[in-house]
Amino acid sequence: MSKYEAVIGLEVHVELKTKTKIFCGCPTEFGAEPNTNVCPICLGLPGSTGVLNKKVVEYAIKAGLALNCEIAGYNKFDRKNYYYPDLPKGFQVSQYDYPIAFNGYLDIEVNGETKRIGIERLHIEEDPGKLVHLGETITVAQGSLIDYNRSGMPLVEIVTKPVIHSGEEARVYLEKLKQTLEYTGVSDVKMEQGSLRCDANVSVRPVGSEKLGTKTEIKNLNSFRAVQRAIEYEIARQIDVLEDGEKVIPETRTWDENKGITLSMRNKENPDYRCFTEADLPPLDVSREWVEELRNSLPELPDARKKRLIEVDGLPEYDATVITSTKALADFYDRTVEKYKDAKTVSNWIMGEFSRLLNANNLEVSETKVTPDGLAKLLGLIENGTISGKIAKQVFEEMFSTGDDPAEIVKKKGLVQISDQGQLEGIIAEVIANNPKSVEDYKAGKEKAIGFLVGQVMKATKGQANPGLVNKLLKEKLDQV
């Protein structure tokens, strides 16, 4: 790599979260039986014409604004002509020379440095159908089936400028893009369901050269890890080709996750899609008033939210980064802080026990039974001394499982913290009598010995003793021995 520089551009297709398709009333639900959410329009039957879904335009504008794009006042649709089995009309309705948004950017942070990734354009188009290949990979498939449920789903394609130079930069950009679009609510951006799909254009050139190398396109990368690994492999492969004195062939390649390699699919010699204006759809004139109305309707975006959590709530940057990683987690945090004002304590619990249980149970924030109000009440029980932090974790697990109120769980299970001094003094006296060696060690200056004795008191009280009070009383008693 000291001799070569990689130049990468990404094309990201994002399904918009509308209730119906782009030109017809067919539902956009995921997971329906194949070829059931279809009609003459999205099947491309002769004589069928559709009407543009206004919500698609609204979501595209909001996405463009969130990505710092300029919004075009005039834009139109075109027919992109090519034949493929998943495209029943023989052309795809897209936007060619007049996209709805252009000249945007996203700022990312890689290795502690901020880099601006330019966005060339964002345009609206329809999704083709989905090919289901009968084989381990497309390159060895014995055949393919077609599900047209996806045909006519509304997409925006977001094209970066060729300013990315590593697989890591590409991954971080995609993570930031996914996060930003999720905050806007225009897409659920679920890569595992195909709501966000990435194609990577990769080339290499000698360091210092201004001329771009021959690029290859890696299609349909469906995870952040796959994007980074595929790009890194392809960079290394192209360098090997050049070092062997050969030329890189312009082609479309696919990523084999199991083997960790890219494989050739077909040559890509600058195809002519013969794009021309879609006559069945009138041009769009987007008013400045509508654009500003949509700009004002945007929620607080990730960078602004992170800044607020640091500057207003006083969270460390690391905490703010984790909390704002998804909108659902950030919303849960904000609603909890409304009820319990200690932001750092809330953050600790969300990043700790809450995230641990979500991961262990493979759940999303929206699927949990714990509410922000419930977590705030639990933290209040710790603060007022009703339960200890250790007992609180036990209570929280019960809340996570059942959704029950924390105070009711404490009452039902008899978990109230023991803070009665007389009761604790009796237990401490018994622990001291039963552990003379630890008492001698403490007297000899071994401070760690008191930790063992505290543990014995907590064990005797099944973790319900007030730990602060136990430490205080234990030291007093030991000083008297």
Buried (B, 14 or more C-beta within 10 A) or exposed (E): EEEBBBBBBBBBBBBBBBEBBBBBEBEBEBEBEBBEBBBEBBBBEEEBEBEBBEBBBBBBBBBBBBBBBEBBEEBBBBBBBEEEEBBBBEBBBBBBEBBBBBBBBBEBEBEEEEBEBBBBBBBBBBBBBBBEBEEEBBEEEEEBEBBBBBBBBBBBBBBBBBBBBBBBBBBBBBBBBBBBBBBBBBBBBEBEEBBBBBBBBBBBBEEEEEEEBBBBBBBEBBBBEBBBBBBBBBBBBBBEBBEEEEEBBBBBBBBBBEEEBBBEBEEBEEEEBEBEBBEBBEEBEBEEEBBEEBEEEBEBBBBEBBBBBBEEBEBEEEBBBBBBBBBBBBBBBBBBBEBBEBBEBBBBBBBEBBBBBBEEEEEEBEEBEBBBBBBBBBBBBBEEEBBBEBBBBBBBBBBBEEEBBBBEBBEEEEBBBBBEEEEBBEBBEEBBEEBEEBBEBBEEEEEEBBEBBBEBBBEBBEBBBBBEBBBEBBBEBBEEE
